Amino acid sequence: PRFYTFRAQRKARNSNAMMKLAFLSALVASASAFVPSKTASRSTSLNAWKDETVVGITAPVGFFDPLGLSNGKSDEVMQLYREAELKHGRVAMAACLGWYLNAGGVHPAFNSELSNDPLEAAAQLPLVGWLQFVLGCGAIEWLAEQIKDRPGYQAGDILGASYWVDNSDEGWVDYQNKEINNGRLAMLAFMGILTQDLYFHDYGDQIFKPLTN
C-alpha cells in the first residue's frame, strides 16, 4: 500500500508541474503577441505592395526576386526600384537596337567613318560626339527629375499617361507588362552581347552563324 501511495503522490506532483509549465508557456506566448515585430511589419508592408501592384508580376515567374533585395523595403524604396528597372530596361532596349544597327553597317554620322564594331566606334567617337551624348542624357535626367514632382506621379511615367488611364484598364496594364518584360530581356541580352565582344572579339551574329558555316 505504501508503494502505491508513493506512486500516486509522485504522479500528482508531476501532473502539477506539467500544468504549471503549460500555464507559464501560455503566459509567455500571450505576452510575446503584444511585442511589436519589425520583421513582421516589414513583411506585411512588402506583401501589401505586391497585392497592390499589378504591373511587373507576370507568369510564369511571378514576383521575381531570387536575391531577396525587396525584403524589408518600404513602398517608397520599392517604387524607386521599379523606376530604376524601367529606366535600365529602356536604355538596354535602345542599346540593343543601336548595337544591331551599328554592327550591320548603319552609322551615317561622321561620314560613316566609324568602325562597325560598336566598342571600337565608341573609342573612335570624336569629343564633340561624346559631348552631345552626355548633354543629351543629362537633359533627359533633369527633365525626369522635374516631372517626378507633379501630383500623382507613377514610377517611370515621364509622359504623364497616368492622367488619362490607370491600372484598372487591362490593356494599359498589358502594355506596361510588355515594356517591363522586354526591358528585362534587353538587359540580359545586352550583357551577353557585350561579353561576346569583350572576350571573343565578335560583335556580330553568334546565334545563326554556326548554321551558315
C-alpha positions in Angstrom: 0.0 0.0 0.0 2.8 2.4 0.8 4.3 1.8 -2.6 1.1 2.5 -4.4 0.6 5.6 -2.3 4.1 6.9 -3.2 3.5 6.3 -6.9 0.2 8.2 -6.7 1.8 11.1 -4.9 4.6 11.3 -7.4 2.2 11.2 -10.3 0.2 14.0 -8.8 3.4 16.1 -8.3 4.4 15.5 -11.9 1.0 16.4 -13.1 1.0 19.7 -11.2 4.5 20.5 -12.5 3.3 19.9 -16.1 0.3 22.1 -15.6 2.4 24.9 -14.2 4.8 24.6 -17.1 2.0 24.7 -19.6 0.5 27.7 -17.9 3.8 29.5 -17.9 4.4 28.8 -21.6 0.9 30.1 -22.5 1.6 33.2 -20.5 4.9 33.9 -22.3 3.3 33.2 -25.7 0.4 35.6 -24.9 2.8 38.3 -23.8 5.0 37.9 -26.8 2.0 38.5 -29.0 1.9 42.1 -27.8 5.6 42.8 -28.6 5.9 44.7 -31.9 7.7 42.7 -34.6 9.7 44.7 -37.1 10.2 41.8 -39.3 6.5 41.0 -39.4 5.8 44.7 -40.1 8.2 44.8 -43.0 6.9 41.6 -44.4 3.4 42.8 -44.2 4.4 46.1 -46.0 6.0 44.1 -48.8 3.1 41.8 -49.1 0.7 44.8 -49.3 2.9 46.3 -52.1 2.7 43.0 -54.0 -1.0 42.9 -53.6 -1.5 46.5 -54.8 1.0 46.1 -57.7 -0.4 44.6 -60.9 2.5 45.6 -63.2 5.7 43.6 -63.4 4.4 40.5 -61.6 3.8 38.2 -64.5 3.6 34.4 -65.2 5.5 32.1 -65.2 7.9 33.8 -62.8 5.6 35.9 -60.7 7.3 38.2 -58.3 10.9 37.6 -59.3 13.4 38.5 -56.6 15.8 35.5 -56.1 18.3 37.6 -54.1 15.7 39.0 -51.7 16.6 42.6 -52.4 13.0 43.6 -51.7 12.9 42.1 -48.2 12.1 44.8 -45.6 11.9 47.6 -48.1 9.2 50.3 -47.8 6.8 51.3 -50.5 8.9 54.3 -51.4 12.0 52.2 -51.9 10.1 49.6 -54.0 8.8 52.5 -56.2 12.4 53.6 -56.6 13.4 50.1 -57.6 10.6 50.0 -60.2 11.7 53.4 -61.6 15.3 52.1 -61.9 14.2 48.9 -63.5 12.2 50.8 -66.1 15.0 53.2 -66.8 17.6 50.5 -67.2 15.3 48.4 -69.4 14.5 51.3 -71.7 18.2 52.1 -72.0 19.0 48.4 -72.7 16.4 48.2 -75.4 17.8 51.3 -77.1 21.3 50.0 -76.7 20.4 46.7 -78.3 18.8 48.4 -81.3 21.8 50.8 -81.7 24.2 47.9 -81.5 22.4 45.9 -84.2 22.3 48.9 -86.5 25.9 49.8 -86.0 27.1 46.2 -86.3 25.0 46.0 -89.5 26.9 48.9 -91.0 24.3 51.6 -90.4 26.0 54.6 -88.8 25.6 57.6 -91.0 27.1 60.1 -88.5 30.7 61.3 -89.2 30.6 60.3 -92.8 30.3 56.6 -91.9 34.0 56.5 -91.0 33.5 54.8 -87.6 34.0 51.1 -87.2 31.2 48.6 -87.5 32.3 47.2 -84.1 30.3 49.3 -81.6 33.0 49.2 -79.0 35.6 50.4 -81.5 33.2 53.0 -82.8 32.8 54.3 -79.2 36.5 54.7 -78.9 36.7 56.5 -82.3 33.9 58.9 -81.5 35.2 62.5 -81.5 34.9 64.6 -78.4 32.0 66.6 -79.9 30.1 63.4 -80.2 30.6 62.4 -76.6 29.7 66.0 -75.5 26.4 65.7 -77.3 25.8 62.3 -75.8 26.5 63.4 -72.2 24.5 66.6 -72.5 21.5 64.8 -74.1 21.4 62.2 -71.3 21.8 64.9 -68.7 18.9 66.9 -70.1 16.7 63.8 -70.1 17.6 63.0 -66.5 17.0 66.6 -65.4 13.6 66.7 -67.1 12.7 63.3 -65.5 13.5 64.7 -62.0 11.3 67.7 -62.6 8.4 65.5 -63.8 8.6 63.5 -60.5 7.4 66.5 -58.5 4.0 66.6 -60.2 1.0 65.2 -58.2 0.0 61.6 -58.8 3.4 60.7 -60.5 3.8 57.0 -61.2 7.3 55.4 -61.4 8.7 55.8 -64.9 5.7 57.7 -66.3 7.6 60.7 -67.7 4.9 61.3 -70.4 2.0 61.6 -67.9 0.0 58.7 -69.2 -1.5 58.2 -65.7 -3.5 61.3 -66.2 -5.6 59.6 -68.8 -5.5 56.0 -67.9 -4.9 53.9 -64.8 -4.2 50.3 -63.9 -7.9 49.4 -63.9 -7.5 49.3 -67.7 -6.4 45.8 -68.7 -5.0 47.0 -72.0 -2.8 49.6 -70.2 -1.6 47.0 -67.7 -0.7 44.6 -70.5 1.2 47.3 -72.3 3.2 48.1 -69.1 4.0 44.4 -68.6 5.2 44.1 -72.1 7.5 47.1 -71.6 9.0 45.7 -68.4 9.4 42.2 -69.7 11.1 43.4 -72.9 13.3 45.7 -70.8 14.4 42.8 -68.6 15.1 40.7 -71.7 17.1 43.5 -73.3 19.2 43.9 -70.1 20.2 40.3 -70.2 20.7 40.3 -74.0 23.0 43.4 -73.9 25.1 41.8 -71.2 25.5 38.8 -73.4 26.3 40.9 -76.5 28.9 43.0 -74.5 30.6 39.9 -73.1 30.7 38.3 -76.6 32.6 41.4 -78.0 34.9 41.9 -75.0 36.0 38.3 -74.6 35.6 36.8 -78.1 36.0 40.0 -80.2 33.0 39.2 -82.2 30.3 41.8 -82.4 28.1 40.2 -85.0 25.7 37.3 -85.0 26.6 34.3 -83.0 23.2 32.6 -82.9 22.7 31.6 -86.6 26.4 31.8 -87.7 27.1 28.0 -87.0 24.2 27.1 -89.2 25.7 29.0 -92.2 29.2 27.6 -91.8 
